[in-house]
Amino acid sequence: MTKILIGCDPEVFVKQKGIFKSAYNLIKGDKKHPQKVRSGAVQVDGMALEFNIDPAATEDEFVFNVQDVFNQMKLMVPTYEVVVSPVAHFDSGYMKEQPKEALELGCDPDYNAWNGQSNPRPDGDRPMRTASGHLHIGWTTDKEVGDAGHVNDCNIVAKQLDYYLGLTSLFYDAEIERREMYGKAGAVRYKPYGVEYRTLSNAWLRSETLMRFVYRNAVRGLENVMNGNILADKYGDIQEIINTSNLKKAEAIIKKENLEVCYG
């Protein structure tokens, strides 16, 4: 059977005295040069902190890697509270004081798996920032990211993950403001090993139960694709359900397919 590997690169914010602060320059790593640590790496991402983990082949390994790297990162900023929040609001004056590098949003585009188009770049002038909980799903190696066949496979997987992860996330993550900037349904980047699924916020970092849930549903979704059980073929486009947090419609599909749901 194909070996499935799951990784992630979540973002988190920092506070002092209950106020969101910029994480710019708080730790050594950055996008081009992440700081390697045990089980993964850490870096600054604009005004947030970000970490990534070594790819995991089991649920226990995934949880260990996430908790290990996250805990190491917290120790690097002892005078700050590290906050798992999908959205952070900053004073507009404070934002204007930040260096250009801190205000930059992601340069590389991501794509909509439902239509194959690149997603619009978010408005970086808004006095808010968002924090994602991207998952990296690996089932292959050394693919050309622009290869049409690989892109098609990635889009099928991403749409499947919208059912297993996007729909189900609505029941543990009530934040809808984030999707005004990032994280709409089917958000994806193509990778040589598979796909980066970019719809989820960082809310699944709030408990080990959620970490385990996210891992299991990612694997189950991909396994069902491999077995020919592709939910998009059955139900069609569910972007509207996810993007508008339509719990009633989400629940109907979840119940019909007996999908696992976690409330935190």
C-alpha positions in Angstrom: 0.0 0.0 0.0 1.2 3.5 -0.7 2.9 5.2 2.2 1.1 8.3 3.4 3.1 11.0 5.2 1.5 14.0 6.9 3.3 17.2 7.8 2.2 20.7 8.7 3.3 24.3 9.0 0.9 26.2 11.4 1.2 29.9 12.3 0.5 31.4 15.7 0.5 34.9 17.2 2.1 36.4 20.3 0.7 38.7 23.0 2.0 40.9 25.8 -0.4 42.1 28.5 -3.3 40.7 26.5 -2.4 42.8 23.3 -1.3 41.2 20.0 2.3 42.1 19.2 4.4 41.5 16.1 6.6 38.4 16.2 9.0 39.9 13.6 12.6 39.2 14.6 11.6 37.3 17.8 13.3 34.1 16.6 16.1 33.5 14.2 14.4 31.5 11.5 12.7 33.0 8.5 11.0 31.8 5.3 14.3 31.3 3.4 16.2 30.0 6.3 14.1 28.2 8.9 15.8 27.4 12.2 16.1 23.7 12.5 15.0 22.2 15.8 14.3 18.7 17.1 11.4 17.2 15.0 11.1 20.1 12.6 11.9 23.8 12.3 10.7 27.3 13.4 10.6 30.7 11.8 9.0 34.1 11.7 6.3 34.7 9.1 5.5 38.3 8.9 3.9 39.3 12.2 3.4 35.7 13.2 5.5 32.7 14.3 5.4 29.6 12.2 6.7 26.1 12.7 6.9 23.0 10.6 7.4 19.3 11.5 9.2 16.3 10.1 6.7 14.3 8.0 4.8 11.7 10.1 3.7 8.2 9.1 1.6 7.5 12.2 -0.9 9.4 14.3 1.3 9.3 17.4 4.3 10.5 15.4 2.3 13.4 14.0 1.1 14.5 17.5 4.6 14.1 19.0 6.2 16.2 16.3 3.6 18.9 16.5 3.8 19.2 20.3 7.6 18.9 20.4 8.3 21.7 17.9 5.5 23.9 19.3 6.8 23.6 22.8 10.4 24.4 21.8 9.2 27.5 19.9 7.3 28.7 23.0 10.4 28.5 25.1 12.2 30.8 22.5 9.8 33.7 23.4 9.6 33.4 27.2 8.3 37.0 27.7 5.4 36.5 25.3 2.1 34.6 25.4 1.9 32.3 22.4 -1.7 32.4 21.1 -3.6 29.9 18.9 -6.0 32.3 17.3 -7.0 32.2 13.6 -7.2 36.1 13.5 -5.2 38.8 15.2 -6.3 42.5 15.2 -3.6 45.2 15.5 -3.9 48.9 16.1 -3.5 50.6 12.7 -0.8 53.0 14.1 1.1 50.0 15.4 0.9 48.4 12.0 2.4 51.5 10.3 5.4 51.2 12.7 6.2 47.8 11.4 9.0 47.2 8.8 8.0 46.3 5.3 9.2 42.7 5.8 6.9 42.2 8.7 3.9 43.4 6.7 4.5 41.3 3.6 2.0 38.5 2.9 2.8 35.3 1.1 4.5 35.9 -2.2 3.8 32.5 -3.7 0.2 32.1 -5.0 -2.0 29.3 -4.0 -4.8 27.8 -6.1 -8.4 26.8 -6.0 -8.7 23.0 -6.5 -12.3 23.4 -7.6 -11.6 25.6 -10.6 -7.8 25.4 -11.1 -7.4 29.2 -10.8 -5.0 31.1 -8.6 -6.5 32.7 -5.6 -6.4 36.5 -5.3 -3.8 38.0 -3.1 -5.2 39.2 0.2 -5.3 42.9 1.2 -2.2 43.5 3.3 -3.3 46.9 4.3 -6.0 45.7 6.7 -5.0 46.0 10.4 -5.4 42.3 10.9 -3.5 39.1 10.2 -4.6 35.5 9.9 -3.0 32.3 11.1 -3.3 29.0 9.2 -2.9 25.4 10.0 -1.7 24.1 6.6 -1.4 20.3 6.2 1.1 18.7 3.8 -0.1 15.4 2.4 2.5 13.1 0.8 1.8 10.0 -1.2 4.4 10.3 -4.0 7.9 11.6 -4.8 9.7 13.8 -7.2 6.7 14.9 -9.2 6.9 18.0 -11.4 4.6 20.5 -9.7 3.4 21.8 -13.1 2.7 18.4 -14.5 -1.0 18.3 -15.6 -1.5 14.8 -14.3 0.0 15.6 -10.9 -2.0 18.8 -10.7 -5.2 16.9 -11.4 -4.4 14.3 -8.7 -3.6 17.1 -6.2 -6.9 18.8 -7.0 -8.9 15.6 -6.5 -7.2 15.1 -3.1 -7.7 18.7 -2.0 -11.4 18.5 -2.9 -11.7 15.3 -0.9 -10.0 17.0 2.0 -12.6 19.7 1.8 -15.1 17.0 2.8 -13.0 15.3 5.4 -11.4 18.4 6.9 -13.0 21.6 5.5 -16.6 20.7 6.3 -15.7 19.1 9.7 -13.6 22.1 10.7 -16.8 24.2 10.8 -17.8 22.5 14.0 -14.6 23.2 16.0 -13.6 26.5 14.4 -16.3 29.2 14.4 -14.0 31.9 13.0 -15.2 33.2 9.7 -13.3 36.4 9.4 -10.1 34.6 8.4 -11.6 33.4 5.2 -12.0 37.0 4.0 -8.3 36.9 3.5 -7.1 33.3 3.4 -8.3 29.7 3.7 -11.3 29.4 1.4 -12.4 26.0 0.2 -10.0 24.0 -1.9 -7.0 26.3 -1.2 -3.9 24.3 -2.3 -0.3 24.4 -3.4 1.2 21.6 -5.5 4.3 19.9 -4.2 6.6 17.2 -5.6 5.5 14.8 -2.8 1.7 15.6 -3.0 -0.3 18.6 -1.9 -0.3 21.4 0.7 -3.9 21.8 1.8 -4.3 25.4 2.9 -8.0 25.7 4.0 -7.6 25.0 7.7 -6.9 27.7 10.3 -4.6 27.0 13.3 -7.5 26.1 15.5 -6.7 22.4 15.5 -3.6 23.2 17.6 -5.8 23.9 20.6 -5.9 20.3 21.8 -4.3 16.9 21.2 -7.8 15.5 20.4 -8.0 17.9 17.5 -4.5 17.1 16.3 -5.3 13.4 16.2 -8.6 14.1 14.5 -7.0 16.2 11.7 -4.4 13.5 11.1 -7.0 10.7 10.9 -9.3 12.5 8.6 -6.4 13.5 6.3 -5.3 9.9 6.0 -8.9 8.6 5.6 -9.7 11.1 2.9 -6.7 10.2 0.9 -7.2 6.4 1.4 -10.7 6.8 0.1 -9.5 8.6 -3.0 -7.1 5.7 -3.6 -10.0 3.3 -3.2 -12.1 5.2 -5.7 -14.5 6.7 -3.1 -14.4 10.4 -4.2 -17.0 12.5 -2.5 -16.9 15.4 -5.0 -18.1 12.9 -7.7 -21.1 12.2 -5.4 -22.0 15.7 -4.0 -20.2 18.1 -6.3 -18.9 21.6 -5.4 -19.1 22.4 -1.7 -17.2 25.7 -1.7 -20.3 27.7 -0.7 -20.8 25.5 2.3 -17.3 26.0 3.6 -16.9 29.6 2.7 -20.1 30.7 4.3 -19.9 28.2 7.3 -23.2 26.7 6.4 -23.5 24.2 9.3 -26.9 22.8 8.3 -25.7 21.7 4.8 -22.3 20.6 6.2 -24.0 18.4 8.8 -26.3 16.8 6.2 -23.3 15.5 4.2 -21.3 14.6 7.3 -24.2 12.5 8.6 -24.9 10.8 5.3 -21.2 9.8 4.9 -20.7 9.1 8.6 -17.7 11.4 8.7 -15.9 11.8 12.0 -16.5 15.2 13.7 -14.6 16.7 16.6 -15.7 19.7 18.6 -12.4 20.3 20.3 
